[in-house]
Amino acid sequence: MSWPEFYFARHGETEWNRERRYQGSRDIPLNALGRLQADANGPLLRDLLARDAVDPAAIGWYASPLSRAAETMERMRAAFDVTLPPIIFDDRLKEISFGTLEGYLHDELPPELAQAPGHRDAEYWYHRPPEGENYEDVAGRLTTFAEQLPGLSVIVAHGGIQRVLRHIVEGTPHAEVVNWPPPQGVIAHFRDGHMTMHESGMSSVQQA
């Protein structure tokens, strides 16, 4: 399908990100650095929209309902001095579920249950942990989300979501995206099937 243009931000850092703990659908809040990253993303997004002659009051604003993404979006929007449309919180933007593995550290689990980014092969796209999801499941819900997007949008969600977007929008191979560490404190601009990253000065890489 043809994806509309959008600006994407992964939520700021959480303590579970810092600890390299599987987070998934758990509602873990931002830590102090994560709040600073969200604050820094606001002026960056404002400047990008101004550069591209985009009226922030005339586009869609979408976020995962998990608090780390919701707070990131609210903090980003604080950089704007115009009245913005309400945020639409969509369950399809939630992080990939790791099921019964959520809460465990990356290095606590045997490879047959989970492999941390950097150690995965292409087939990991289809790996579904107990009671959880695989990346193909996430691609399905993101495709239905995109079919309902009316046009240019800002989206705040999660690292797993950004991995899947790189595949279904850019066509990036499975083996690359499942090992790619999506950065925090960055705005990704998806346009014409390509992603361009813009750093805020507070960027960091914590594995999802």
C-alpha positions in Angstrom: 0.0 0.0 0.0 1.0 3.6 -0.4 1.8 5.2 3.0 1.0 8.9 3.6 3.8 11.2 4.8 4.3 11.2 8.6 6.7 12.3 11.3 7.5 9.6 13.9 9.1 9.7 17.4 9.9 6.8 19.6 9.1 7.6 23.3 11.8 8.8 25.6 13.9 6.5 27.7 12.4 4.5 30.6 14.2 2.7 33.5 13.4 -0.6 31.8 15.1 0.6 28.6 18.1 1.6 30.6 18.2 -1.8 32.3 17.8 -3.7 29.0 14.5 -5.3 30.3 11.7 -6.5 28.0 9.0 -3.9 28.2 6.4 -4.6 25.5 2.9 -3.9 26.6 3.8 -3.0 30.2 3.0 0.6 31.0 6.4 1.8 32.2 6.8 5.6 32.6 9.5 7.8 31.3 12.6 8.4 33.5 14.3 11.7 33.9 16.4 11.4 30.7 13.2 10.3 28.8 11.4 13.4 29.8 14.3 15.6 28.7 14.4 13.7 25.3 10.6 14.3 24.9 11.1 18.0 25.7 13.9 18.3 23.2 11.9 16.6 20.5 9.2 19.3 20.6 11.3 22.2 19.3 12.9 19.8 16.8 9.5 18.8 15.4 8.3 22.4 15.4 11.3 23.4 13.3 10.9 20.5 10.9 7.2 21.4 10.3 8.1 25.0 9.7 10.9 24.0 7.3 8.4 21.9 5.4 5.7 24.6 5.5 3.3 22.3 7.4 0.6 23.8 9.5 0.7 21.9 12.8 -3.0 22.7 13.4 -4.0 21.0 10.1 -2.5 17.6 10.6 -3.2 14.4 12.6 -1.6 13.7 16.0 -1.5 10.0 16.9 0.0 8.2 19.8 0.2 4.8 21.6 -2.0 5.0 24.7 0.9 3.6 26.9 2.0 6.4 29.2 5.6 6.6 28.0 4.4 7.4 24.5 1.5 9.6 25.7 3.7 11.7 27.9 6.3 12.0 25.1 3.6 13.4 22.8 2.3 15.8 25.4 5.8 17.2 26.1 6.5 17.5 22.4 3.3 19.5 21.8 4.2 21.9 24.5 6.7 23.5 22.1 3.9 24.8 19.9 2.2 28.1 20.6 -0.9 27.3 18.5 -4.0 25.3 19.3 -3.4 21.8 18.1 -6.0 19.1 17.2 -6.6 16.6 20.0 -4.3 13.6 20.2 -5.8 10.3 19.0 -4.7 7.4 21.1 -4.8 4.2 19.1 -4.2 0.7 20.5 -2.7 -0.4 17.2 0.3 1.8 18.0 1.1 -0.1 21.2 4.5 -1.8 21.5 4.9 -5.4 20.4 3.8 -7.7 23.2 6.5 -9.9 24.7 3.8 -11.9 26.6 5.2 -13.8 29.6 8.7 -12.5 28.9 7.9 -8.9 29.9 9.9 -7.8 32.9 12.9 -10.1 32.3 16.3 -8.7 31.4 17.6 -9.5 27.9 20.4 -11.7 29.3 18.1 -13.6 31.7 16.4 -15.6 28.9 17.6 -18.6 26.9 17.8 -18.1 23.1 14.9 -20.4 22.4 12.6 -17.9 24.2 14.1 -14.6 23.1 17.2 -13.1 21.5 18.3 -9.5 22.0 18.8 -7.2 19.0 22.1 -7.8 17.4 21.8 -11.6 17.6 18.7 -12.2 15.5 18.3 -13.7 12.1 15.6 -12.9 9.5 13.3 -15.6 10.8 13.1 -13.7 14.1 10.4 -11.5 12.4 8.1 -14.5 12.9 9.2 -15.5 16.4 6.3 -15.2 18.8 7.0 -15.5 22.5 4.6 -17.3 24.8 1.3 -15.3 25.0 2.9 -12.5 22.9 3.1 -11.2 19.3 5.6 -11.4 16.5 6.6 -8.6 14.2 4.3 -9.9 11.5 1.3 -9.5 13.9 2.4 -5.9 14.4 2.7 -5.3 10.7 -0.9 -6.4 10.3 -2.3 -3.9 12.9 -0.1 -1.1 11.5 -1.4 -1.7 8.0 -5.0 -1.3 9.2 -4.0 1.9 11.0 -2.4 3.4 7.9 -5.4 2.6 5.8 -7.4 5.0 8.0 -4.9 7.9 8.1 -6.4 10.9 6.4 -3.0 12.4 5.5 0.1 14.0 7.0 0.5 13.1 10.6 2.7 13.0 13.7 3.0 9.7 15.4 4.6 8.8 18.8 5.0 5.2 19.6 7.6 2.6 20.3 10.9 1.0 19.1 9.2 -2.2 17.9 6.7 -0.1 16.0 9.5 1.8 14.3 11.2 -1.4 13.3 8.1 -2.6 11.6 7.5 0.7 9.9 11.0 0.6 8.4 10.1 -2.8 6.8 6.5 -2.0 5.6 7.2 1.6 4.5 10.8 1.4 3.3 11.1 -2.3 2.5 14.1 -2.7 4.8 14.8 -6.5 5.1 13.7 -8.4 8.1 17.2 -9.3 9.3 18.1 -5.6 9.4 15.1 -4.2 11.1 14.9 -6.9 13.9 18.5 -6.0 14.9 18.2 -2.2 14.4 18.2 -0.2 17.7 15.6 2.7 17.1 17.0 5.8 18.8 15.2 8.0 21.4 15.3 11.8 21.2 15.0 11.7 17.4 12.3 12.5 14.9 12.0 10.2 11.9 10.4 11.7 8.7 8.8 9.1 6.5 8.1 10.4 3.0 7.9 8.8 -0.4 8.9 5.4 1.0 12.1 6.6 2.8 13.0 7.5 6.4 15.2 10.4 7.3 16.3 10.8 10.9 16.7 14.2 12.7 18.5 14.3 16.1 17.4 16.6 18.9 20.8 16.7 20.7 19.4 14.4 23.4 19.4 11.2 21.4 20.4 7.9 22.7 20.1 4.2 21.8 18.4 1.8 24.1 17.3 -1.6 22.8 13.5 -2.3 22.8 
